[in-house]
Amino acid sequence: MQLLKERILKDGVVKPGNILKVDSFLNHQMDIDLINEIGKEFKARFSDCPITKILTIEASGIGIACIAAQYFHVPVVFAKKSQSVNLDGEMYCTKIESFTHKKVYDVIISKKFLGPEDHVLLIDDFLANGCALLGLIDIVKKSGATLEGAGIVIEKGFQHGGQQIRDMGVRLESLAIIDSMTDDSLTFRD
């Protein structure tokens, strides 16, 4: 997605340690016009799938998933990283290690929001080592739902996560794939 690549080059900040900060337009302050275009692109790429739910993980994926859901006309379900008093009933649970926060989370989804009748599209902002996506895939499997695919805004193609997900046979659509990063620059895959 050329518009996204241009925005990453213009406003993204590359930091040492393979960190790409896109918080000025994607995952802290959100450019809604850009995210609308991202939502349209996910709809175009998955228009052949009978999506009934979009699933993401809190927090950065929620805004992107909600805007994408407008084009699919389906609800968004997000995995919570902690139990709260508001959650009741039976839950699907899995463990996810965060690349960004260097922490392992128990993530949960109420069983009343995901079941065997669902056709699920996973949406997230980043894919690096694949832990978040693998956790969401685990929850979809536990629910008996059909996984239609995963839509990722930015994939770090030089890390193993994307290849691991593709090797599992999951349809993975990444809007911008970064092939390499130095401490101050990046290169996109064509």
Summary of the structure (lengths in Angstrom):
residues: 190
radius of gyration: 15.9
end to end distance: 10.2
largest distance: 47.7
contacts: 611
relative contact order: 0.17
helix: 32%
strand: 34%
